[in-house]
């Protein structure tokens, strides 16, 4: 069964980069402990430090949705409410390698 791949593309406001980064980093440990989490990696753009990307793999869409509704994700949303310029989330399936 193919994993669900999530790419979360996050752009912080220029004056909120440190806040957004610290809040995103807080997600990693509790997310790794969640059922169904196969991979959860945070990246920061080398040329634009306000640009972050989560690359995630989940055992199923249902388990990813549980993550999306978790307390730590809700806490992130509250802490960064006025700090995120743009957020795009893509649900993807690997079709080759």
N, C-alpha and C positions, 0 to 999 in steps of 0.2 A: 504494500500500500504506500502510495506517495505521500510524503510529508507536505504540509502546507508551509510555504515560505512567505514570510512577511517582510516587506521592505518599508520601513517608516522613515520618511524624509522630513527632517525637522530643521527649520530655520529660525534661529533666535533673533530677537531685536539686537542691534549692534551694541547697545549699552547693557544688555542682559545676558551676554554670553556666559560669564562665570556662573551666574545663578542657574541658568538652564543646564549647563554641563554638570554642576553638582547635583541637581535634582535628577537628571537622567542616570547618573552613576548610582544613585540610591536604588534604582530599579533592579539592578543586575543581580544582587545576591538573592532577594526574595523571588525573583522570576526564575532563576536557576533551580530553586527548590520546588517550583510548581509542577504538578503532574502534567506530562505531555511536552514539557520544554526540552527540545533536543539541542538547540543552539540559540544563543541570545548575545549578540556581539554589538557593541557600540563603537561607532567610528566618528572621527572628526575630520573635516576637510582640511588638508594641508595648506591650501591657498585662501580659504575663507573660514576662519575659526567659528563663525556663527552658524555654520552648516554641519548638522549632525545626521547620522544615519544608523538606524538599528537594522541589522540583518538577523532574522529570526527563522528558526525551523521548529514546527510544532507537529505532534503526532496526528492531530486532527483540528479541524476548524472549531469544533465545539470546545476543545481544551484551550485554544487561543482566545475564544470569546470569553471563557471564564477568566483568563488572564486580563483581558481588556476591561472586565468589570470588577477586578480585584481592588482592594483598599489601597494598595500602593500605587496603582495607576490613577485612581481617583485623587490621591494625595498629590501626585505629580501634576495633574490637571489644575488643581486648586493653587498649588505653589507657583505655577508658571502661567497662570491665566493671562496676565498682561505682558508676558515676556516672550511669547512665541509669535513670530511674524507669519509663519506659514507651516502647515502640517499636511502631508500627504501620506496615506497609507495604501500600500498595494498588496493584494493577496495574489500569490503566484504559485505555480506548480512547475517543478523542474521537468523539462522535456528532453534534455540531453546533457552530455558532459564530454 
